[in-house]
Amino acid sequence: RTVNICDWKIIRALSEVAGVQLPYDTIGAVRSRIRTVAPNLLSMDEREPATFWASLKPEVNQKMNSTPFQAAIENFYMTDSITRASKIMAQCSSLLLKKFHQGYAC
């Protein structure tokens, strides 16, 4: 599957949101980097030595945000009307949230 230009725009936008903006603004720049990192992708039916370790070092100088990901919904089990109407689910959810806030849940 070839990379669609819209796919690249999404990946580029996600890199900005993550705080590590990719140094590539166009799909052409990405392909140029691929040529640098993996020249074997350019030549078919030829055997080349593995020289990719040094070229894999990212060209990004920014550091990633070290804040861990958090759940978008804290109480997932009470998001629909059926489980909200259930006393048993309310008790289970309450226990789960209690354990979560104590640091026991994953």
Protein Blocks (a to p, Z undefined) as FASTA:
>chain_A
ZZdfklmmmmmmmmmmnopacfbfbfklmmmmmmmmmmmlmpghiacddfklmmmpccbf
bdcdfbdcddfblblmlmbfklmmpmklmmmmmmmmmmmmnopaZZ
